[in-house]
Amino acid sequence: MVASGYARTYRSNAILTASPGQLVLMLYDGALKAMALAEEGFNSPAENPRRIELINLQLIKAQAILSELQSGLNMEVGGEFALTMYRLYDYHNRRLFESNLRKHVEPLIEVQRLVGQLRDAWAEMLAKQHAAPAEFVRGVA
């Protein structure tokens, strides 16, 4: 019980002290975690009474996270890239809705793959951004 309180405090502090770029990465991770839990629901035995509830809850959670990423886009500054990302998040949400409505795992698997690629690209961009000042300093020395 106490350990879960510490974990909750740690998670809260991590969010409060994260950069905007790290927050986006956390959102991607949260969406992927929810989708993985939904996939577990799809793979659980059909006679599991909580199977449908688990799938529904986790897909709705993933959709909410993707909607948060979508609403955070700055359409004025981002231009064509922001518009493309807006449409992509819209597609992801529609596919997750379809997965939930029809209880088919295939759309979920597709969105997991696509969001995973976005997450990995974002993480790589953050790593390069973080490493750039160090490389610059080494180049001067």
N, C-alpha and C positions, 0 to 999 in steps of 0.2 A: 504494500500500500504506500509506504513512504517512498520507495524507489520510483513508483509511477509519478508521484508528486515532483520529485527531482527531475525526472525526464520531461514532464510537462513544463517546468520552469526553464530547463535548458532549451527546449524547443522554442518557447516564447522569447527567450533572450536571443536566440539565434535569428529569429525573424526580425526582432526589433533592431538588431545591429547589422543586418545584412544590407549589402548594396542593392540598388535596383536590379542589377544584372543577376546577382545571386538569388534575389526573390523570384525572378522569372525561372531560374533553374529549379528552385524549390517547387514552383507550381508545376513545371514539367514532371518532376519526380513524383509529386502528389497525384497527378493525373495517371501516370504510368502505374503507380501502386494501386490505385483504385481499379484500373483496367485489369491488372494482374489478379486482384481479388475477384473481380467479375468472371474472369476466365476460370479461376478455381471453381466458382459456382457452376459454370457451364460443365466443367469436368467432374463435378460431384455426382453421386448416384441420383437418378431421377426420383427415387422414393424419398430423398432427403426433403423433409417438410419446409426447410428454410432456404432451399436452393433458389427459388424464384425471388424471394425477398432479398437475398444476398446479391444476386445479379442486378436486380432493379436498383437497389440502394447504391451499389458501387458504380453502375453506369451513370446514374444521375449525378453522383459526386464528380465523376470524371468530366461530365458535360458542364457542370458548374465551374470547374477549374478552367476548362477550355474557354468558356464564356468570359471568365475573368481575364484571361490572357487576351482575348479578342477585344474586350472593352478597354484594355490598357493601351491599345494601339493609338499612336498619335497620327491621325490621318493627314493633318496639315504638314507636319514635318516629314513623315515617312513616305509620302508620295505613293508611287506605284508599288513599292515594296510593302507598305502598310496595307494597301488595298489587296494585294495578293495574299498576304497573311490573313487578313480579315476573311477572305473567301475560303482560304484553306481551313481555318478554324470553323467556319460555317459548315463546310463539307464534313469535317470530323464530327461535329455535333449531330449532323443529319444521319451519318452512318451509325453512330452510337445509339441514336434514337431508334433506328431501324433494327439494330441488334437487340435492343431491349423489347421493342414491340413484338418482333417475330420470334424472339428467343433463339436467334441464330448467332453462332460464335464467329462466323467468317468476317462480318463487318468489324467486329471488335478487334480481331487479329490484324486486319488491315490498318486500323487506326493506331493500334499499338506500335506497329512497325513505323508508320509515318511520324508519329509523335516521338518515338524513340530516336529517329533520325534528326528531328528538329532539336531534341534535347542534347544529343551528342554534338551537333554543330554549335549549339549555343555554349556548351561547356568548353569546346575547343576555342571558340572566340574569346571567352572569358579568360582562359588560360593564356592565350596569346597576348591579350590585353594586359594581363597581370605581368607577364614576362617581358613585355616590350620595354618598360623603364629600366629593368636590370640589364638588358642587352645594350641599351643606349649608354648606360653608365660604363659598362665594360668596354664599349667602343671608344670612349673618351680616354680611358686609362692607358 
